[in-house]
Amino acid sequence: MMRTATFLLLLFLVASSTASAQFLPQGLTDEERNMLPLARPEVEERGFTAPPSGPVRTAAEWEEIDGLCIRWTSSFQVLLRDIVRYAKEQTTVYIVTTSQSTVTSYLSQGGVNTQNIVFVNASSNSIWFRDYGQWNIYADEVGELMFVDWIYNRPRPLDDVLPSVLSNLLSIPLYETTASPTDLVNTGGNFMVDGFGTAFASELILEENEAGNPYGVSTKTETQIDGIMSDFMGIDRYIKMTTLPYDGIHHIDMHMKLLDEETLLVGQYPAGVADGPQIEANLQYVLNNFMSVYGTPYKVIRIPMPPEGGQYPSNGGDYRTYTNSVFVNRTILVPTYEQQYDTTALRIYREAMPGYNVIGINCNAIIPSSGAIHCITKAVASDDPLLISHQPLDDTPYVTQDYTVNALIRHASGIQSAQVYWSIDTAAGYQSVAMTLTDPANATWTGHIPFQAPGEDVFYYIHAEANNGKQQVRPITAPDGWWKFKVLDAITSVSDAQMADLRVYPNPTNGVFDVIAADRLEATVSITDMTGRLLLSEQTTDGRLRMDISAFPTGVYLVRYDSRAGSVVRRVNLIR
């Protein structure tokens, strides 16, 4: 009875705040904090509370989408109109509002028509669609599209049911982590996924489900949380990082973003400033303990965290961020603030993501509320996905052998054909070579680009067609976008940067670890103690080697890597 009364009180306050156009921030208000715990409202045709019966895969943000969802509010009309302006050129935009005519009029005033827009007539509490919106999962990697909805970590009942509204509108099955023992509180801004079972979050996910949590959900251990995410979303590796001291909402999308399966875009402050030290510590934790889905170290691209009026969050500045961007098929919408900083950020995106239409949208009005573009948008994934995953080829020494291109390619109807398109001069066009299914069990297709002369840049992309006629390219921006590698001179074929990119993983280790070098050359890998005494030496033909030092005493050892390009030494810490 008390929970019902509290819920009715909140509905009254919601109605009052809606009438007065009160803006709800991304964080909890004092009133909301006092209302926890809160019963969720009963809504007809809500989703399944048991997990899907078979294996599922959570889609990555860079995959094809059929729609982008926003919630309209008069508080940020200019920002929302700009998002709609560019997103509708790439996909359907779903606008949640109870005032369609008002929104239509405002869009029209800015030269934005309603083509590719669907108005969703539903009430809501706040603009933060990322946090309460639906997540896209596929049955068996590329099968039926389904939604997953967590318990929203804010007492905003109208927001909390919007995934159900979208599910009913689009006839997409909905699964919910709302019933014990799988009742789970989570928030979308604190979740990013690589499309193949690895997800990243801050430790907020642990705190909000621990004993004494204010949401009324049953206490969860980390193992139990991981199990729920595995069952409902196919997450088999859930990487959690220490929360940041100045990011009050503890959402990782405020300082980190996955650009593809192996590339992390990471916000960077000046040395020692604001959240910079903890961001760096978290990044090193990831790099030292986890590999990409390809079994290789994550690549890292740094992007500035710009000040506001010369001030950073540690001394009163807004939490400005460029990582709070959103993919919309061939477009990336990036928050901007001041030209002197924006120019650098947009250049970093364009260099990292060839072919994408990188659009900057001014977010000065919304960033004081601890969010930007990513925080207020949510995708509806393609209901007919053609999945292509490929680890781009690195710069390679000159040899008279073709370059092998392997890719995972899958579609529910099967794959009819696949090709690699390649060029050494994109202005002159591309040539194609057929790919063949070389590993049916793992859906691996293989093609071969002819070897090229030293010094040439080779540009390439992959095209596939499914048995039902669906076609897809990867990168999704091809042929304007591409992957590229350089054919290096046989004598000076490895750059200093490649030599420096030697990883020892995991570190610390219980004894067995991998040595992975970017040069991929024949090399000798030796282990010495701190006095330089040789303890172990082995050979590798491709810059990769698994070592076992479990027979040695605990302590610090030196790993020396010697190839024709030079030598690199790393430390490894042996623990028990």
Secondary structure by P-SEA (a helix, b strand, c coil): caaaaaaaaaaaaaaaaaaacccccccccaaaaaaccbbbbbbcccccccccccbbbbbcccccccbbbbbbbcccaaaaaaaaacccccbbbbbbcccaaaaaaaaaaaccccccbbbbbcccccccccccbbbbbbcccccbbbbbbcccccccccccaaaaaaaaaacbbbbbccccccbbbbbccccccccccbbbbcaaaaaaaccccccccccccaaaaaaaaaacccccbbbbbcccccccccccccccccccccccbbbbccccccaaaaaaaaaaaaaacccccccccbbbbbbbbcccccccccccccccccccccccccbbbbbbcccaaaaaaaaaaaaaccccbbbbbbcccccccccccccccccccccccbbbbbccccccccccbbbbbbbbccccccccbbbbbbbcccccbbbbbbbcccccccbbbbbbcccccccbbbbcbbbbbcccccccccccccccbbbbbbbccccccccccccccccccccccccbbbbbbccccbbbbbbbcccccccccccccccccccccccccbbbbbbbbbcccbbbbbbbbbcc
